[in-house]
C-alpha cells in the first residue's frame, strides 16, 4: 500500500473514531445528563416570589426599569452549602443588592463587561450565605430590547450543580447532542482536508462545508442556558452571545460561498455568485465592526441580515438556470433556518429550535463525507492519469533518441580521432551536450528556459554538421529569449527538417529559427526550404513526433503548435506560448 493511500485510510479511520466517540458522549448525555449523586438529591431549591415589583420608564434610555423586592428564606430552610441566588437574563442589565453587598452590571459604565450594546443571554449567580437568611434582596432589571421587555425571569436559590444537572441539561439534551456532533464532525473535516493532497477547488469546497457545520454548531451551543451556566465559572458567558451571533453571520456568508463553489464547475465564467459572496462578506465585516464600536445593535440586524443573505443566494441561484440538486440543497437550508428563527422569536431560546442543526448534521455526514470521498477518488484518478501521461511522455522522449544517429556519430568520431583530433574533441563535447539534454528531459516536470533548449538544438546541429558539412546552414534570429517552454520542443522540429530534407537526399537546406514576442505571447518559428510534405498524408513518425510536441506544449505551458507545409515549398512551424506577468516585465 502506497504512503498516500495509507494516509487516506488513516484519515478516514480518525474521522470514524471521532464520530463514534461523539456519538457515545451524546448517548451518555441523553441517558444520564447529570451525575448519579444528584439524581436522587433531596436538597430542596426555592423559587422566589417577589414581595413587590415596581416599573418605571428611564428618561434618557429607550426602555423600562423593573425593581423586584424579595425576602430570603430563613436559615433552617435555606439551601445547603454552595447555594446561590440565580436568574437567567436575556439581553437585560441587572443590579443585585443584598443588604450592603451589591452586584452590578451598569449600562454603559465602568462595570459593563459585555460586547457592544447588549449583554446577550447570561446567568447572574450570587452566593447566598447563611447570614443573609431573612434579609431583603433588591433586584433591578433593565431590558435592552423591546422584544424582551415582557419576559419574566425566574429567581431561584439552588446549588449550581443541581441547577445544571437536574434542570438545564435535561432540557438542552437534543440541541446539545446535535451541536457536539456538528462541531466535532465539521472541525475534523476542516482539519483533515487541510492536510490532504486534494485539488484546490475541492479542498476549498469541503473546508467551506466543514466550516459551515462548525459555525452552525457553535451558534446553537452558544444560546443554550446549560452551556452559559457552565461558563459562568469562567465569567465569560456574556461574550458567548457575540461569539454565537458572529458564527451565525459567518455561517450565512460561508453558505453563500459554498453554494457559489457548487456552481463554479458548471459556470466558471459566471461572476454573479462571486460578487454576491464578496458583498455579503463586506457587509458582515462592517456589521461586526459597528457592533464592537457600539454604533449599531446587532440583535436588531440579525433577521434583516439573514433576509439579505437569502436574497443574495437567490440572485446567485438564478444568475444561471439552477439544477435540481442546487434547489434541493438550498430549499431545506432556508426552511429549517427560518423555522428555527421563528421558534427562537416565540420562545426566546434556541433549545426549542433543533431543525436547522438536524439538517446540518445530516448534510455533513451524508454530503460532506461524500464530497470528501469523491475528492479523494478524483485525486487518485488524477494522479493515475498524470502517471500515465508521464510514462507516455517518457516513452516519447526516449523515442527521440535515434539509435542510428548515435551509431553514425560515434563512427564519425572514431574516424576523426585519427584525422582531426581537435574536431573530434569538439564533436564529442557537442554530442555530450545533446545527450545530456535528452536524458534530462526524461525526468523533467517543468518547462525549461529557451536558452537551455537553444543550447540543446545548437549541439544537435553541430553534430549533424559533421555529417552534412556545407549542405546544412542554420540561421538564428533571436529577438526575444526570456521565456520558458517544455524540454525537447525546438530540437525535434529542427531534427525533422534535417531528416526529411538532407536525409532524403535533397540539396542544400537552410533553416531559420526566429523568436519574438507579441501581445503577451512568445512566438517561435522554424522555417526550412526543404521539400515540404502533405500534412494530411504525413507518415506516422512525423505525425507522432509533432503530436508529442503539441501535447507537451499544451500540458506544460498552455502553448500551441501550428504546422504549414506544402510539397516543394518547404515547411513553417509556429510555436505560441502565453507569457506570465513576471516574464513580460
Legacy VTK file of the C-alpha trace (Angstrom):
# vtk DataFile Version 3.0
C-alpha trace
ASCII
DATASET POLYDATA
POINTS 585 float
0.000 0.000 0.000
1.378 3.422 -1.006
2.117 6.140 1.548
-0.640 8.315 0.063
-3.167 5.512 0.353
-2.106 4.783 3.949
-2.548 8.448 4.804
-6.045 8.478 3.324
-7.063 5.322 5.216
-5.665 6.721 8.469
-7.615 9.959 7.974
-10.865 8.070 7.342
-10.335 5.914 10.439
-9.597 9.012 12.526
-12.862 10.638 11.462
-14.764 7.425 12.169
-13.206 7.163 15.643
-14.069 10.771 16.495
-17.600 10.282 15.220
-18.065 7.170 17.377
-16.679 8.948 20.445
-19.032 11.867 19.870
-21.993 9.531 19.491
-21.007 7.766 22.725
-20.734 11.063 24.572
-24.068 12.183 23.172
-25.740 8.947 24.299
-24.294 9.343 27.804
-25.607 12.903 27.987
-29.028 11.807 26.795
-29.286 8.829 29.128
-27.719 10.449 32.165
-27.340 14.204 31.887
-26.087 14.598 35.438
-24.063 12.736 37.994
-25.823 9.948 39.882
-25.381 11.692 43.205
-27.726 14.415 42.026
-30.319 12.130 40.541
-31.816 11.310 43.949
-30.890 14.580 45.646
-33.252 15.599 48.418
-31.867 19.104 48.890
-34.710 21.496 48.178
-34.490 24.568 45.990
-36.622 27.665 46.189
-38.317 29.700 43.504
-38.509 33.174 44.964
-41.730 35.136 44.633
-41.377 38.899 44.640
-42.884 40.776 47.583
-43.088 43.895 45.473
-42.479 44.839 41.813
-42.063 48.410 40.603
-41.738 49.531 36.986
-40.706 52.946 35.701
-39.556 54.489 32.442
-35.964 55.681 32.062
-35.842 59.260 30.700
-32.607 59.026 28.695
-32.942 55.379 27.767
-35.491 53.772 25.444
-36.528 51.190 27.982
-38.025 50.460 31.395
-36.613 49.679 34.804
-38.179 46.913 36.936
-37.314 46.610 40.605
-38.084 43.345 42.443
-38.012 43.026 46.227
-37.611 39.586 47.893
-37.201 38.233 51.374
-34.701 35.387 51.569
-35.758 32.153 53.344
-34.846 31.512 56.973
-31.570 29.771 57.738
-33.098 26.423 58.662
-34.901 26.137 55.357
-32.246 27.738 53.134
-30.321 25.555 50.763
-27.250 23.614 51.716
-23.640 24.674 51.276
-22.979 26.082 47.834
-26.470 27.522 47.322
-26.697 30.539 45.041
-29.294 33.049 44.006
-29.533 32.533 40.232
-31.521 34.073 37.418
-31.234 33.670 33.652
-31.364 37.021 31.852
-31.928 37.647 28.169
-30.478 40.955 26.888
-31.119 42.546 30.264
-28.946 44.710 32.522
-29.042 43.918 36.233
-28.318 45.345 39.701
-28.477 42.992 42.687
-28.390 44.296 46.267
-28.378 42.020 49.337
-28.135 44.272 52.384
-24.897 46.183 51.788
-23.470 43.811 49.158
-24.169 44.869 45.589
-23.640 43.059 42.307
-23.922 45.489 39.424
-23.897 45.345 35.659
-24.267 49.027 34.908
-25.257 50.079 31.399
-22.502 51.884 29.510
-20.400 52.417 32.640
-17.165 51.031 34.035
-18.923 47.971 35.381
-20.046 46.728 31.968
-18.272 43.634 30.680
-20.364 42.789 27.648
-19.595 43.265 23.970
-21.325 46.020 22.080
-24.628 47.386 23.331
-26.080 44.184 24.756
-25.041 41.672 27.427
-26.712 38.876 25.454
-28.037 35.882 27.375
-26.299 35.115 30.671
-26.718 33.968 34.267
-26.422 36.054 37.379
-25.272 33.660 40.108
-24.596 35.123 43.561
-23.588 33.082 46.654
-26.260 33.036 49.385
-24.545 32.941 52.758
-26.312 31.842 55.991
-26.088 35.395 57.348
-28.403 36.510 54.533
-31.293 34.397 55.910
-34.400 36.551 56.297
-32.715 39.528 54.649
-34.186 41.682 51.884
-32.923 41.407 48.317
-33.486 44.154 45.766
-33.071 43.256 42.100
-33.296 45.901 39.382
-33.521 44.815 35.747
-33.379 46.920 32.580
-34.240 45.060 29.322
-32.124 46.194 26.406
-34.577 45.488 23.605
-38.302 45.973 23.164
-38.659 42.284 22.306
-37.560 41.144 25.791
-39.442 43.659 27.957
-42.279 41.268 28.666
-40.037 38.382 29.732
-40.422 37.465 33.391
-37.233 35.878 34.752
-37.363 33.073 37.322
-35.368 33.698 40.528
-34.137 30.553 42.277
-31.991 29.601 45.235
-30.264 26.342 44.315
-26.821 24.771 44.180
-25.142 25.253 40.870
-24.626 21.522 40.248
-28.262 20.697 40.945
-29.337 23.511 38.708
-27.130 22.367 35.853
-27.637 18.614 36.073
-31.292 18.358 37.123
-32.867 21.312 35.364
-30.831 22.776 32.499
-29.022 19.820 30.885
-32.145 17.664 30.529
-33.866 20.480 28.638
-30.902 21.046 26.355
-30.051 17.438 25.544
-31.217 17.369 21.920
-29.571 20.594 20.756
-26.503 19.867 22.883
-26.010 16.470 21.221
-26.575 17.888 17.739
-24.245 20.796 18.465
-21.488 18.487 19.683
-21.878 16.314 16.593
-21.785 19.325 14.281
-18.755 20.991 15.864
-16.809 17.738 16.125
-17.529 16.490 12.618
-17.052 19.885 10.999
-13.819 20.569 12.864
-12.229 17.272 11.876
-13.309 17.590 8.259
-11.652 21.032 8.125
-8.542 19.679 9.839
-8.287 16.650 7.596
-8.897 18.418 4.313
-6.086 20.891 5.029
-3.600 18.030 5.190
-4.884 16.038 2.235
-3.352 16.377 -1.262
-6.586 17.389 -2.964
-7.420 19.673 -5.846
-7.538 23.287 -4.502
-11.147 23.760 -5.621
-12.271 20.507 -3.983
-10.298 21.382 -0.837
-11.939 24.809 -0.623
-15.420 23.340 -1.084
-15.049 20.649 1.580
-13.375 23.060 4.012
-16.224 25.511 3.469
-18.848 22.852 4.240
-16.952 21.839 7.385
-16.704 25.477 8.492
-20.459 25.938 7.958
-21.080 22.954 10.223
-18.718 24.223 12.933
-20.203 27.728 12.956
-23.764 26.355 12.979
-22.915 24.153 15.964
-21.256 26.982 17.902
-24.153 29.299 17.136
-26.644 26.821 18.573
-24.494 25.859 21.565
-23.819 29.488 22.494
-27.533 30.048 23.111
-28.025 27.088 25.482
-28.593 28.128 29.112
-26.776 24.994 30.291
-23.587 25.948 28.442
-23.809 29.525 29.736
-24.212 28.216 33.283
-21.048 26.162 32.865
-19.190 29.202 31.505
-20.375 31.229 34.487
-17.410 29.652 36.309
-15.046 31.428 33.911
-17.075 34.674 33.816
-17.063 34.698 30.007
-20.679 33.853 29.340
-21.642 37.312 28.084
-19.037 37.134 25.346
-20.655 33.911 24.128
-23.605 35.818 22.721
-21.334 37.844 20.452
-19.429 34.663 19.563
-22.674 32.912 18.716
-24.128 35.638 16.509
-20.729 36.104 14.840
-20.837 32.392 13.964
-24.409 32.847 12.713
-23.281 35.664 10.400
-20.186 33.741 9.290
-22.294 30.625 8.670
-24.591 32.508 6.289
-21.650 34.046 4.409
-19.925 30.655 4.146
-23.127 29.028 2.949
-23.193 31.515 0.085
-19.546 30.755 -0.703
-20.265 27.022 -0.632
-23.246 27.460 -2.912
-21.170 29.542 -5.353
-18.446 26.862 -5.353
-21.015 24.242 -6.358
-21.808 26.269 -9.459
-18.242 27.137 -10.470
-17.733 23.871 -12.337
-20.867 24.455 -14.370
-20.425 28.175 -14.936
-16.832 29.165 -14.391
-17.347 32.364 -16.320
-20.398 33.487 -14.316
-19.231 36.032 -11.745
-22.621 36.864 -10.248
-22.235 34.443 -7.359
-18.686 35.571 -6.597
-19.771 39.224 -6.488
-22.652 38.292 -4.154
-20.252 36.472 -1.850
-17.817 39.382 -1.582
-20.725 41.735 -0.993
-22.042 39.533 1.822
-18.582 39.230 3.398
-18.085 43.005 3.305
-21.497 43.688 4.878
-20.844 41.091 7.588
-17.473 42.638 8.452
-18.981 46.139 8.625
-21.834 44.983 10.876
-19.498 43.246 13.332
-17.161 46.250 13.475
-20.070 48.639 14.090
-21.372 46.348 16.852
-17.975 46.352 18.567
-17.902 50.144 18.302
-21.420 50.284 19.840
-22.780 52.171 16.857
-25.413 49.606 15.881
-27.329 46.960 17.802
-26.585 43.605 16.254
-29.665 41.970 17.757
-31.951 44.126 15.641
-29.973 43.453 12.444
-29.785 39.656 12.547
-33.135 38.986 10.908
-32.506 41.608 8.214
-29.048 40.254 7.578
-30.475 36.750 7.144
-33.051 38.080 4.678
-30.322 39.903 2.778
-28.200 36.740 2.506
-31.262 34.842 1.297
-31.733 37.431 -1.456
-28.064 37.117 -2.474
-28.498 33.326 -2.582
-31.423 33.739 -4.950
-29.538 36.221 -7.151
-26.651 33.783 -7.371
-29.030 30.886 -7.996
-30.978 32.470 -10.832
-27.952 34.177 -12.406
-27.961 30.959 -14.390
-30.563 28.243 -14.626
-30.367 26.206 -11.378
-30.116 22.457 -11.310
-32.341 20.177 -9.296
-29.562 19.345 -6.821
-28.930 23.035 -6.173
-32.584 23.635 -5.401
-32.735 20.578 -3.146
-29.719 21.868 -1.194
-30.886 25.471 -0.887
-34.550 24.880 -0.032
-34.006 22.880 3.206
-31.329 25.366 4.247
-33.769 28.256 4.375
-36.799 26.261 5.515
-35.065 24.784 8.562
-33.231 28.006 9.368
-36.447 30.003 9.074
-38.331 27.538 11.282
-35.647 27.820 13.971
-35.670 31.610 13.886
-39.450 31.682 14.228
-39.268 29.353 17.234
-36.489 31.450 18.706
-38.559 34.631 18.372
-41.541 32.907 20.022
-39.754 31.132 22.871
-36.621 33.249 23.259
-34.405 30.156 23.398
-32.525 28.012 20.902
-33.177 24.877 22.928
-36.546 24.537 21.202
-35.158 25.104 17.707
-33.246 21.986 16.548
-34.401 21.678 12.931
-31.583 23.560 11.206
-28.950 21.742 13.222
-30.526 18.383 12.392
-30.318 19.229 8.702
-26.710 20.443 9.040
-25.631 17.252 10.840
-27.298 15.074 8.220
-25.742 17.193 5.495
-22.203 16.918 6.852
-22.336 13.154 7.295
-24.029 12.349 4.015
-22.955 15.119 1.679
-19.791 16.277 3.457
-18.136 12.893 3.750
-19.456 12.072 0.294
-17.665 15.145 -1.062
-14.593 14.109 0.856
-14.546 10.584 -0.526
-15.343 11.821 -4.047
-12.475 14.326 -3.867
-10.048 11.631 -2.717
-11.123 9.281 -5.512
-10.881 12.115 -8.041
-7.408 12.987 -6.777
-6.286 9.362 -7.057
-7.653 9.160 -10.596
-5.868 12.416 -11.456
-2.577 11.071 -10.064
-3.042 7.881 -12.056
-3.695 9.852 -15.237
-0.682 12.069 -14.563
1.475 8.991 -14.129
0.148 7.539 -17.370
0.846 10.821 -19.162
4.310 10.904 -17.633
5.019 7.337 -18.734
3.787 8.129 -22.236
5.893 11.272 -22.357
8.984 9.381 -21.198
8.479 6.803 -23.914
8.015 9.561 -26.491
11.145 11.325 -25.309
13.176 8.133 -25.367
11.964 7.532 -28.908
13.528 10.893 -29.848
16.963 9.377 -29.264
17.512 7.605 -32.571
19.947 4.685 -32.264
21.260 5.064 -35.831
22.063 8.744 -35.159
24.155 7.702 -32.150
25.903 4.959 -34.151
26.691 7.332 -37.026
28.017 9.985 -34.656
30.262 7.566 -32.793
31.575 6.179 -36.104
32.381 9.686 -37.316
34.158 10.490 -34.059
36.172 7.304 -34.376
37.399 8.382 -37.810
38.118 11.933 -36.656
40.237 10.714 -33.757
42.927 9.895 -36.349
42.309 12.583 -38.967
41.418 15.627 -36.837
41.667 15.050 -33.060
40.690 18.637 -32.181
37.494 18.427 -34.254
36.797 15.029 -32.687
37.017 16.602 -29.236
34.582 19.346 -30.249
32.149 16.823 -31.704
32.324 14.737 -28.514
31.564 17.845 -26.476
28.564 18.745 -28.665
27.345 15.164 -28.636
27.656 15.020 -24.841
25.606 18.228 -24.549
22.986 16.754 -26.851
22.705 13.511 -24.844
22.684 15.370 -21.538
19.682 17.461 -22.586
17.865 14.409 -23.900
18.265 12.405 -20.725
17.455 15.425 -18.516
14.221 15.898 -20.439
13.066 12.398 -19.494
12.816 13.319 -15.794
11.842 16.987 -16.271
8.400 18.001 -14.974
8.605 21.757 -15.563
9.343 23.948 -18.582
12.966 24.931 -19.199
14.378 28.252 -20.318
14.589 28.909 -24.040
18.344 29.405 -23.646
18.738 25.811 -22.450
16.584 24.467 -25.257
18.551 26.535 -27.769
21.829 25.139 -26.412
20.464 21.631 -26.944
19.439 22.450 -30.501
22.791 24.012 -31.344
24.616 20.961 -30.007
22.476 18.736 -32.218
23.059 20.949 -35.283
26.809 20.907 -34.628
26.836 17.108 -34.600
24.745 16.916 -37.798
27.039 19.481 -39.462
29.831 16.933 -39.169
27.854 14.680 -41.482
26.384 17.162 -43.962
29.011 19.903 -43.957
28.158 22.914 -46.148
24.848 21.413 -47.218
23.347 22.459 -43.842
23.050 26.037 -42.641
21.028 27.299 -39.680
20.215 30.973 -39.082
19.211 32.249 -35.613
17.149 35.467 -35.356
16.629 35.808 -31.615
14.666 38.972 -30.873
13.267 37.578 -27.611
14.573 34.778 -25.377
13.130 35.461 -21.878
10.542 32.700 -21.807
10.210 29.020 -20.936
8.996 26.034 -22.902
8.808 22.245 -22.486
12.107 20.385 -22.950
12.645 18.802 -26.367
10.378 21.255 -28.159
12.685 23.083 -30.558
15.270 20.348 -31.198
12.801 17.732 -32.587
11.465 20.311 -35.083
14.962 21.060 -36.360
15.688 17.327 -36.465
12.562 16.731 -38.583
13.631 19.443 -41.001
17.105 17.923 -41.425
15.878 14.341 -41.585
13.211 14.954 -44.258
15.390 17.386 -46.205
19.021 16.368 -46.268
18.211 12.865 -45.021
16.070 12.304 -48.107
18.945 13.271 -50.410
17.625 16.748 -51.248
20.134 19.524 -51.983
21.435 22.137 -49.520
18.995 23.095 -46.790
18.668 26.384 -44.936
16.793 26.505 -41.633
15.752 29.760 -39.946
14.863 29.899 -36.226
13.150 33.158 -35.293
11.854 34.199 -31.847
9.934 37.330 -30.834
7.156 38.493 -28.532
3.746 39.811 -29.477
0.571 40.588 -27.478
1.896 38.970 -24.315
2.960 35.794 -26.098
6.315 34.319 -27.068
6.497 33.065 -30.657
8.997 30.731 -32.316
9.110 29.840 -35.977
11.208 27.075 -37.523
11.242 27.524 -41.296
13.125 25.453 -43.886
13.437 25.403 -47.656
13.204 21.633 -47.825
10.931 19.509 -49.961
7.917 20.002 -47.710
5.194 17.425 -47.209
1.455 16.941 -47.266
0.314 17.486 -43.669
-2.741 15.278 -44.177
-0.712 12.413 -45.669
2.392 12.698 -43.491
3.949 9.424 -42.376
3.170 8.138 -38.881
6.601 9.019 -37.484
6.191 12.704 -38.393
2.634 12.852 -37.051
3.603 11.195 -33.737
6.598 13.496 -33.282
4.617 16.671 -33.924
1.703 15.423 -31.790
4.092 14.748 -28.929
5.467 18.294 -29.074
1.973 19.773 -29.360
0.576 17.842 -26.374
3.504 18.780 -24.122
3.188 22.442 -25.130
-0.476 22.459 -24.155
0.000 20.404 -20.985
3.025 22.192 -19.531
2.563 25.828 -20.536
-0.743 26.271 -22.368
1.020 26.695 -25.716
0.069 25.694 -29.236
1.729 24.359 -32.391
0.865 25.243 -35.969
2.372 23.394 -38.971
2.123 24.697 -42.523
3.815 22.801 -45.350
3.334 22.064 -48.989
5.299 19.837 -51.327
8.179 21.662 -52.960
7.773 24.859 -50.907
9.265 23.972 -47.543
7.775 23.887 -44.060
6.906 26.558 -41.479
6.258 25.519 -37.864
4.991 28.186 -35.412
5.000 27.775 -31.632
2.921 30.162 -29.477
3.493 30.279 -25.710
1.490 32.555 -23.347
3.750 34.515 -21.016
3.307 35.144 -17.300
3.231 38.703 -15.954
6.676 38.239 -14.396
8.188 37.092 -17.709
6.682 40.061 -19.565
8.104 42.501 -17.021
LINES 1 586
585 0 1 2 3 4 5 6 7 8 9 10 11 12 13 14 15 16 17 18 19 20 21 22 23 24 25 26 27 28 29 30 31 32 33 34 35 36 37 38 39 40 41 42 43 44 45 46 47 48 49 50 51 52 53 54 55 56 57 58 59 60 61 62 63 64 65 66 67 68 69 70 71 72 73 74 75 76 77 78 79 80 81 82 83 84 85 86 87 88 89 90 91 92 93 94 95 96 97 98 99 100 101 102 103 104 105 106 107 108 109 110 111 112 113 114 115 116 117 118 119 120 121 122 123 124 125 126 127 128 129 130 131 132 133 134 135 136 137 138 139 140 141 142 143 144 145 146 147 148 149 150 151 152 153 154 155 156 157 158 159 160 161 162 163 164 165 166 167 168 169 170 171 172 173 174 175 176 177 178 179 180 181 182 183 184 185 186 187 188 189 190 191 192 193 194 195 196 197 198 199 200 201 202 203 204 205 206 207 208 209 210 211 212 213 214 215 216 217 218 219 220 221 222 223 224 225 226 227 228 229 230 231 232 233 234 235 236 237 238 239 240 241 242 243 244 245 246 247 248 249 250 251 252 253 254 255 256 257 258 259 260 261 262 263 264 265 266 267 268 269 270 271 272 273 274 275 276 277 278 279 280 281 282 283 284 285 286 287 288 289 290 291 292 293 294 295 296 297 298 299 300 301 302 303 304 305 306 307 308 309 310 311 312 313 314 315 316 317 318 319 320 321 322 323 324 325 326 327 328 329 330 331 332 333 334 335 336 337 338 339 340 341 342 343 344 345 346 347 348 349 350 351 352 353 354 355 356 357 358 359 360 361 362 363 364 365 366 367 368 369 370 371 372 373 374 375 376 377 378 379 380 381 382 383 384 385 386 387 388 389 390 391 392 393 394 395 396 397 398 399 400 401 402 403 404 405 406 407 408 409 410 411 412 413 414 415 416 417 418 419 420 421 422 423 424 425 426 427 428 429 430 431 432 433 434 435 436 437 438 439 440 441 442 443 444 445 446 447 448 449 450 451 452 453 454 455 456 457 458 459 460 461 462 463 464 465 466 467 468 469 470 471 472 473 474 475 476 477 478 479 480 481 482 483 484 485 486 487 488 489 490 491 492 493 494 495 496 497 498 499 500 501 502 503 504 505 506 507 508 509 510 511 512 513 514 515 516 517 518 519 520 521 522 523 524 525 526 527 528 529 530 531 532 533 534 535 536 537 538 539 540 541 542 543 544 545 546 547 548 549 550 551 552 553 554 555 556 557 558 559 560 561 562 563 564 565 566 567 568 569 570 571 572 573 574 575 576 577 578 579 580 581 582 583 584
